[in-house]
Amino acid sequence: MSAARLPLFFSIAFMACSQLTNGLLAPALPQMAVHFAVEEHLAQSLILCFILGLGLSQLVYGPLADSFGRRRVFWCGQSIFLSGNLLTFFGLNSLNLLMLGVLIQGLGAGSNQILARCLISDSYRGLGLKHGFAWLGMAASVIPVVGPVVGGVVTAYWGWHYIFFIIGAVVSIVMMTAAKYLPETQTKPGPHLQFKRVMRNYLELALNPHFIAYSCLAWIASIGLMYMISSAPFVLQHDFGLSADSYGLVMIIPAPGLALGSAFTRRYNGRWSELQVLALASTLPFIATLILLLKGNELSWVIFAMSLISASVGSIYPISQSGLFAQFSSQAGTVSALSGTSQMTLTALAVGLLTSILLPSTNGMAIIFTVMGLCLMLAMVIQVMKVKPLAV
């Protein structure tokens, strides 16, 4: 592999590792709810704990990556992740301890999210930057495809306990590969780490209209997607009678929508304006809602509706990320941290609230997808009227 492609390769690997826990655990949630004798939304909290740790930790990893380099942050994060993974083995019969272990996993995985975006921001410019994030978006769909399949098979034939062995093994392999080949892409010395300066930078970014405009697109898309992912195991396994392994196989169908959406944005970059792509992406949740309301009792149509949501999110991701990093390339770590933290934290809190209010069902999905489409359209209107039109 050429040196020019190494940053993209590791960016994809890191993003995949950061999604590993979610992807593998999703098919096991119904069985875990039975095992711990808890309500469904408490089992769903495992994924939300991971997302919360994933989001909050990025506020720390971003400045560290800018000040001390990408490789050092990588080793710090993976050490924390493996510590959390080890703790999960002691929580196989205690939901609270298991949640703590998964939370610590998320705290470690936050470094992967930071580094995945920083490596691309450090290494590519212009169209290369947009293409890099589009490739990252497409590749990031691998775990949503492979994860539920592997997690479903493991849960059905060996038990969900073994999922954490797989997670630890994969992360260890990535660590060994990175030890030899991961480049340090931060070529210029970073600023000294100062708490006041870091907080000032975060505040300036949080109040920046450009940052808010592009970040809110990721917030909306992430909440819609994660609600779907956390609800799908219960809807498909309970309402349609699928087993854990059958659920994993069925989820192969909607997951590639993430890659197709990113591929569409990459393919028509320059031909369509970002506003046009987003207008198309915002209509897909409404179509998905209509399908669920009319055909929500048919498995094939439910899967198709979920595929449309995946495609919508996939097309939004590269626009949001390239818009942020093109504007703030000199603050890659800080921008990655604040955007990632806000996205994951808001997602965890919003999905946690929604899952406690709405029981997993096709009607619940229809409500959330409608809100998702309305919010995307509102974000576009605000952007046009009060900020500026998205770049052409």
Residue pairs with C-beta under 8 A, 6 or more apart in sequence:
1 9
3 183
4 123
6 181
6 182
6 183
7 119
7 120
7 122
7 123
7 124
7 183
7 185
8 119
8 120
8 123
8 132
8 135
8 136
10 115
10 119
10 178
10 181
10 182
10 183
11 115
11 116
11 117
11 119
11 120
11 132
11 136
12 116
12 135
12 136
12 139
12 140
13 174
13 177
13 178
14 74
14 112
14 113
14 115
14 116
14 119
14 174
15 112
15 113
15 116
15 136
15 139
15 140
16 139
16 140
16 142
16 143
17 109
17 112
17 170
17 171
17 174
18 54
18 109
18 110
18 112
18 113
18 116
19 140
19 143
19 144
19 147
20 109
20 143
20 147
20 167
20 170
20 171
21 47
21 50
21 102
21 105
21 106
21 109
21 167
22 47
22 50
22 51
22 143
22 147
22 229
23 143
23 144
23 146
23 147
23 148
23 150
23 151
24 147
24 148
24 150
24 151
24 154
24 163
24 166
24 167
25 32
25 46
25 47
25 50
25 102
25 151
25 160
25 163
26 47
26 147
26 148
26 151
26 229
26 230
26 232
26 233
26 251
27 148
27 151
27 152
27 155
27 233
27 237
27 244
27 245
27 247
27 248
27 251
28 151
28 152
28 154
28 155
28 160
28 163
28 233
28 244
29 40
29 43
29 44
29 46
29 47
29 230
29 233
29 234
30 40
30 43
30 233
30 234
30 237
30 238
30 244
31 155
31 160
31 244
32 43
32 46
32 160
33 39
33 40
33 42
33 43
35 160
36 42
36 43
36 95
38 95
40 234
40 355
40 359
40 360
41 355
41 356
42 95
44 230
44 231
44 351
44 355
45 99
45 352
46 98
46 99
46 102
47 226
47 229
47 230
48 230
48 348
48 351
48 352
48 355
49 99
49 102
49 103
49 106
49 348
50 102
50 103
50 105
50 106
50 109
51 106
51 226
51 344
51 347
51 348
51 351
52 103
52 106
52 344
52 345
52 348
52 349
53 102
53 103
53 104
53 105
53 106
53 107
53 108
53 109
53 110
54 106
54 107
54 109
54 110
54 113
54 340
54 344
55 106
55 110
55 340
55 341
55 342
55 343
55 344
55 345
55 346
55 347
55 348
56 107
56 110
56 341
56 344
56 345
57 77
57 80
57 106
57 107
57 108
57 109
57 110
57 111
57 341
58 110
58 113
58 114
58 336
58 337
58 338
58 340
58 341
58 344
59 202
59 337
59 338
59 341
60 110
60 337
61 73
61 76
61 77
61 110
61 111
61 114
61 115
61 333
61 337
62 114
62 333
62 334
62 335
62 336
62 337
62 338
62 340
63 193
63 198
63 201
63 333
63 334
63 337
64 72
64 73
64 76
64 193
64 333
65 73
65 111
65 114
65 115
65 118
65 186
65 332
65 333
65 336
65 337
66 186
66 190
66 191
66 331
66 332
66 333
66 334
67 190
67 191
67 192
67 193
68 190
68 193
69 184
69 186
69 190
70 115
70 118
70 119
70 122
70 182
70 184
70 185
70 186
71 178
71 182
71 184
73 111
73 114
73 115
74 111
74 112
74 115
74 178
74 182
76 111
77 108
77 109
77 110
77 111
77 112
77 115
78 108
78 111
78 171
78 174
78 175
79 108
80 104
80 107
80 108
80 111
81 104
81 105
81 107
81 108
81 109
81 111
81 171
82 108
82 168
82 171
82 172
83 104
83 108
84 101
84 102
84 103
84 104
84 105
84 106
84 107
84 108
85 101
85 105
85 164
85 167
85 168
85 171
86 101
86 168
87 97
87 100
87 101
87 104
88 98
88 101
88 102
88 105
88 164
89 101
89 164
90 97
90 101
91 97
91 98
91 99
91 100
91 101
92 98
92 161
105 167
110 340
113 336
113 340
113 344
114 333
114 336
114 337
114 340
116 136
117 133
117 136
117 321
117 325
117 332
117 336
117 340
118 185
118 186
118 332
118 333
118 336
119 185
120 129
120 132
120 133
120 136
120 325
121 129
121 325
121 329
121 332
121 336
122 185
122 186
122 187
122 332
123 132
123 185
124 131
124 132
125 329
127 269
127 270
129 322
129 325
129 326
130 266
130 269
130 318
130 322
130 326
131 266
131 269
133 317
133 318
133 321
133 322
133 325
134 262
134 263
134 265
134 266
134 269
134 318
135 262
135 266
136 318
136 321
137 258
137 259
137 261
137 262
137 265
137 314
137 317
137 318
137 321
138 258
138 259
138 262
138 263
138 266
138 314
139 259
140 258
140 317
141 255
141 256
141 257
141 258
141 259
141 262
141 310
141 314
144 229
144 251
144 255
144 258
144 310
145 251
145 252
145 255
145 256
148 247
148 248
148 251
148 252
148 255
149 245
149 248
149 249
149 251
149 252
150 166
150 248
151 160
151 163
151 244
151 248
152 243
152 244
152 245
152 246
152 247
152 248
152 249
153 245
153 248
154 160
154 162
154 163
154 166
155 163
155 244
155 245
156 243
156 244
156 245
157 245
190 333
191 197
198 334
201 331
201 334
202 334
202 337
202 338
205 211
205 328
205 331
205 334
205 335
205 338
206 212
206 338
209 386
209 387
210 323
210 327
210 387
211 324
211 327
211 328
211 335
211 338
211 339
213 323
213 379
213 382
213 383
213 387
214 319
214 320
214 323
214 324
214 327
214 339
215 320
215 324
215 338
215 339
215 342
215 343
216 379
217 278
217 316
217 319
217 320
217 376
217 379
218 316
218 317
218 320
218 321
218 339
218 343
219 342
219 343
219 346
219 347
220 316
220 372
220 375
220 376
220 379
221 312
221 313
221 316
221 317
221 320
221 372
221 376
222 313
222 343
222 344
222 346
222 347
223 346
223 347
223 350
223 351
223 368
223 372
224 285
224 309
224 312
224 313
224 368
224 369
224 371
224 372
225 309
225 310
225 313
226 347
226 351
227 350
227 351
227 354
227 355
227 365
227 368
228 306
228 309
228 365
228 368
230 351
230 355
230 360
231 355
231 360
231 361
231 364
231 365
232 247
232 251
232 306
232 360
233 247
234 360
235 302
235 360
235 361
235 362
235 365
236 242
236 247
236 250
236 251
236 299
236 302
237 243
237 244
237 247
238 360
239 361
239 362
240 299
240 302
242 250
250 299
250 303
253 303
253 307
254 303
254 304
254 306
254 307
254 309
254 310
255 310
256 307
256 310
257 306
257 307
257 308
257 309
257 310
257 311
257 312
257 313
257 314
258 310
258 311
258 313
258 314
258 317
259 314
260 310
260 311
260 314
261 281
261 310
261 311
261 312
261 313
261 314
261 315
261 316
261 317
262 314
262 315
262 317
262 318
263 314
264 277
264 311
264 314
264 315
265 277
265 314
265 315
265 318
265 319
266 318
268 277
273 389
273 390
273 391
273 392
274 319
274 323
274 390
274 391
274 392
275 380
275 384
275 389
275 390
275 392
277 315
277 319
278 315
278 316
278 319
278 376
278 380
278 390
279 380
280 315
281 311
281 312
281 313
281 315
281 316
281 376
282 312
282 373
282 376
282 377
282 380
283 373
284 308
284 309
284 311
284 312
284 373
285 308
285 309
285 312
285 369
285 370
285 372
285 373
285 376
286 369
286 370
286 373
287 305
287 308
288 305
288 306
288 308
288 309
288 365
288 366
288 369
289 305
289 366
289 369
289 370
289 373
291 301
291 302
291 304
291 305
291 308
292 301
292 302
292 305
292 362
292 363
292 365
292 366
292 369
293 363
293 366
294 301
295 301
295 302
296 302
296 362
296 363
296 366
297 362
302 362
305 365
305 369
306 365
309 369
309 372
312 372
316 376
319 390
321 339
323 390
323 391
324 335
324 339
325 332
325 335
325 336
328 334
328 335
354 364
354 368
358 364
358 367
358 368
380 390
383 389
383 390
384 390
